[in-house]
Amino acid sequence: MSVIPRTLVDRIQFFETHIPVWGKDPAAIGLTVAQLADLGTRTQQARADYENAQALRSQTKAATSTQNDSVDSMYDLGADLVKTIRAFAETTDNDSVYNLAEIPAPAAPTPTPPPESPTEVQLVVNAFGYCIINWKGSRANGTQFSLRRQVTEVGGTPGPWTFAGTSTTNEYTDTTVPTGLATVSYVVVAQRASGVSDPSNIATLTFGTGLVTNTSSEGLTLAA
């Protein structure tokens, strides 16, 4: 373990405290008067330089705070003036204002693209005979989902795709499934103000077996 402390101020204080003790009888501890005098001079210089450095740090901190306040004040007013210039250009419908002010004109808003197609449509029938449909798909930017249904009666051929309902979540419960069906199929379409996605995969439930199959909806055309 080191006898002398590690921090600057503790080191200075250590020697400031010990020099008087050692100076009582230097020879008794193996030192000379000249050595202690030299150490005393260096300790005084160290204390002076330390105090000076501390004062400079305080001045620098205060100067930095003043600088930051000035820059913030400049920015607040300047930002307001830029807003004023933009508002003037807009209200006068004069884009040359931006060139005169040497600031960029606002970028044209990028239109939100149509939503991506829902995926992984799954079906399950509950104890009430309702068909629960769930899928994966983003609900960002106000996206909601529209479901289409196709039924096939026992011994019959697949009917047309008809509207089944809408959902703002990734699940929908169809409470209007007819009885006496061989199969029921669903596709999900995502829609928002920017457009409509392509249909999801086709999920088909075969009654009597509970088997769910998934097929591609490529080429499928749905009525609005």
KAHUVEN-V38617 format. One record per pair of residues at least 24 apart in sequence whose C-alpha atoms are under 10 Angstrom apart, sorted by sequence separation. I is the first residue (numbers start at 1). J is the second residue. D is the distance in whole Angstrom. If there is no record, write none. Layout:
# KAHUVEN-V38617
I/J/D, I/J/D
This chain:
# KAHUVEN-V38617
15/39/8, 16/40/8, 19/43/9, 115/139/9, 143/167/10, 144/168/5, 145/169/8, 158/182/9, 161/185/9, 162/186/10, 164/188/10, 166/190/10, 181/205/10, 182/206/6, 183/207/6, 198/222/10, 15/40/8, 115/140/9, 143/168/7, 144/169/7, 145/170/8, 147/172/8, 149/174/10, 153/178/9, 154/179/10, 156/181/9, 157/182/10, 158/183/8, 159/184/10, 161/186/9, 181/206/8, 182/207/6, 183/208/9, 115/141/9, 142/168/9, 143/169/9, 144/170/9, 145/171/9, 146/172/10, 151/177/9, 153/179/9, 154/180/6, 155/181/9, 156/182/8, 158/184/9, 161/187/9, 181/207/7, 182/208/8, 15/42/10, 16/43/7, 115/142/10, 116/143/10, 118/145/9, 145/172/9, 147/174/10, 151/178/8, 153/180/6, 154/181/5, 155/182/8, 158/185/9, 180/207/9, 181/208/9, 182/209/10, 183/210/10, 185/212/9, 15/43/7, 16/44/8, 115/143/7, 117/145/10, 149/177/9, 152/180/9, 153/181/4, 154/182/5, 179/207/10, 183/211/10, 184/212/10, 185/213/9, 186/214/10, 14/43/10, 15/44/10, 112/141/8, 114/143/9, 115/144/10, 139/168/7, 152/181/6, 153/182/5, 154/183/8, 183/212/9, 185/214/9, 187/216/10, 12/42/10, 13/43/9, 139/169/7, 151/181/7, 152/182/6, 153/183/7, 187/217/8, 12/43/6, 16/47/9, 138/169/9, 139/170/8, 151/182/8, 152/183/5, 153/184/9, 11/43/9, 12/44/9, 137/169/9, 138/170/9, 151/183/6, 152/184/6, 12/45/10, 136/169/10, 137/170/7, 150/183/8, 151/184/4, 152/185/9, 187/220/10, 189/222/10, 12/46/7, 13/47/9, 135/169/9, 136/170/6, 150/184/6, 151/185/6, 11/46/10, 12/47/7, 134/169/9, 135/170/6, 136/171/9, 149/184/7, 150/185/5, 151/186/9, 187/222/10, 11/47/10, 134/170/6, 135/171/7, 149/185/6, 150/186/6, 9/46/9, 133/170/8, 134/171/4, 135/172/9, 148/185/8, 149/186/5, 150/187/9, 8/46/9, 9/47/8, 12/50/9, 133/171/6, 134/172/6, 148/186/6, 149/187/7, 8/47/9, 132/171/7, 133/172/5, 134/173/9, 147/186/7, 148/187/5, 149/188/9, 132/172/6, 133/173/6, 147/187/6, 148/188/7, 9/50/8, 131/172/8, 132/173/4, 133/174/8, 146/187/9, 147/188/5, 148/189/8, 8/50/8, 9/51/10, 131/173/6, 132/174/6, 146/188/6, 147/189/6, 130/173/7, 131/174/5, 132/175/9, 145/188/7, 146/189/5, 147/190/9, 130/174/6, 131/175/7, 145/189/6, 146/190/6, 129/174/9, 130/175/5, 131/176/9, 144/189/9, 145/190/5, 146/191/7, 129/175/8, 130/176/7, 131/177/7, 144/190/6, 145/191/6, 126/173/10, 128/175/9, 129/176/9, 130/177/7, 143/190/6, 144/191/6, 145/192/9, 123/171/10, 125/173/9, 129/177/8, 130/178/10, 143/191/6, 144/192/7, 121/170/10, 122/171/10, 123/172/10, 124/173/10, 125/174/9, 129/178/9, 142/191/9, 143/192/5, 121/171/10, 123/173/10, 129/179/9, 142/192/6, 143/193/8, 146/196/10, 137/188/10, 139/190/9, 141/192/7, 142/193/8, 143/194/9, 145/196/9, 148/199/9, 118/170/9, 125/177/10, 135/187/10, 136/188/10, 137/189/10, 138/190/9, 139/191/9, 140/192/9, 141/193/9, 142/194/10, 143/195/10, 144/196/10, 145/197/10, 147/199/9, 150/202/10, 131/184/9, 133/186/8, 135/188/8, 137/190/8, 139/192/9, 141/194/9, 143/196/9, 146/199/10, 147/200/10, 149/202/10, 151/204/9, 154/207/10, 133/187/9, 134/188/9, 148/202/10, 149/203/10, 150/204/9, 151/205/10, 152/206/10, 133/188/9, 149/204/10, 161/220/10, 163/222/9, 161/221/9, 162/222/8, 163/223/8, 123/184/10, 161/222/7, 162/223/8, 163/224/9, 123/185/9, 160/222/9, 161/223/8, 162/224/9, 123/186/9, 137/200/10, 160/223/10, 122/186/9, 136/200/10, 121/186/8, 122/187/10, 135/200/9, 121/187/8, 135/201/10, 121/188/8, 119/187/10, 120/188/10, 118/187/9, 119/188/8, 118/188/6, 119/189/10, 133/203/9, 117/188/8, 118/189/7, 117/189/7, 118/190/7, 116/189/9, 117/190/6, 115/189/9, 116/190/7, 117/191/9, 131/205/9, 148/222/8, 115/190/6, 116/191/9, 148/223/9, 114/190/9, 115/191/6, 114/191/7, 115/192/7, 114/192/7, 115/193/10, 113/192/9, 114/193/8, 115/194/8, 117/196/9, 118/197/8, 121/200/7, 122/201/10, 112/192/9, 113/193/9, 114/194/5, 115/195/7, 116/196/8, 117/197/5, 118/198/8, 119/199/9, 120/200/8, 121/201/7, 122/202/9, 123/203/7, 125/205/9, 112/193/9, 113/194/6, 114/195/5, 115/196/6, 116/197/6, 117/198/5, 118/199/7, 119/200/6, 120/201/7, 121/202/7, 122/203/6, 123/204/8, 124/205/8, 112/194/6, 113/195/7, 114/196/6, 115/197/5, 116/198/8, 117/199/6, 118/200/5, 119/201/6, 120/202/9, 121/203/6, 122/204/9, 123/205/7, 125/207/9, 111/194/7, 112/195/9, 113/196/9, 114/197/6, 115/198/9, 116/199/9, 117/200/6, 118/201/8, 119/202/10, 120/203/9, 121/204/9, 122/205/9, 113/197/10, 114/198/9, 116/200/9, 117/201/9, 125/210/8, 124/210/8, 123/210/9, 124/211/9, 123/211/9, 124/212/8, 123/212/7, 122/212/8, 123/213/9, 122/213/9, 123/214/10, 121/213/10, 122/214/8, 121/214/8, 120/214/8
